Amino acid sequence: MLRIVLAEDAVLLRAGLVELITRSGHEVVAAVGDAEALARAVDEQRPDIVITDVRMPPGFRDEGLKAALELRARHDQLPVLVLSQYVATAYATQLLSGDGRGAAGLGYLLKDRVGEVSEFLDTLSRVADGQTVIDPEVVRVLLTQQTASQPLRRLTPREREVLALMAEGLNNQLIARRLSATEASVVKHSSNIFMKLNLGPADGNRRVLAVLAHLRGESP
């Protein structure tokens, strides 16, 4: 059972998330509607994970995202799952760029994904377990933006598929299952990808962050 602090300004969505999370066997120890209340709740409750919207009062810009970054700075072992209404790669980039340690779980998910209950709960568990999980649609947009990149053009179609799933935060076993392939073949594709993209070998969150840095056009 996870102890969760939830921050979402839309009352109906907040109530729906509380119901969904509670029915799944977890406990929402605080459900708040703004970034200041989120910070207070985390300090008081010391939850296992935080779920927060990007846009929150009073400005409805990126208050939730900023709160998430501040919380990660103060509590570097606190897993955070950020929800966004739209595909905004700038928000995802800001979140990931502010978290070079990869010390605790980190997730960036579109709100539409909440409707896929099993997928949402799986993401919640993976982030709480220390993994980095990025929404597939955000990864797709990042890949599209880098289509003309010379290194990415060296990849085979299958390697691009593996790269996309790797960027979502899936490990080799999960990638193999998603592609109906053997884990050995995924390991081989992964090695080829890192070689072609000039990325050093890495595991877990370091691998995800390295791939995402490449897709953002930065030095990992």
Protein Blocks (a to p, Z undefined) as FASTA:
>chain_A
ZZdddddfblklmmmmmmmmmmnopacfbdcfbfklmmmmmmmnopabdcddfbdcfklp
mmmmmmmmmmmmmmmmbccddddfbdcfklmmmmmmmmmnomaccddddfklmmmmmlmm
mmmmmmmnopacddfklmmmmmmmmmmpmklmmpcfklmmmmmmmmnopafklmmmmnop
afklmmmmmmmmmmmnopacdehjllmmmmmmmmnopaZZ
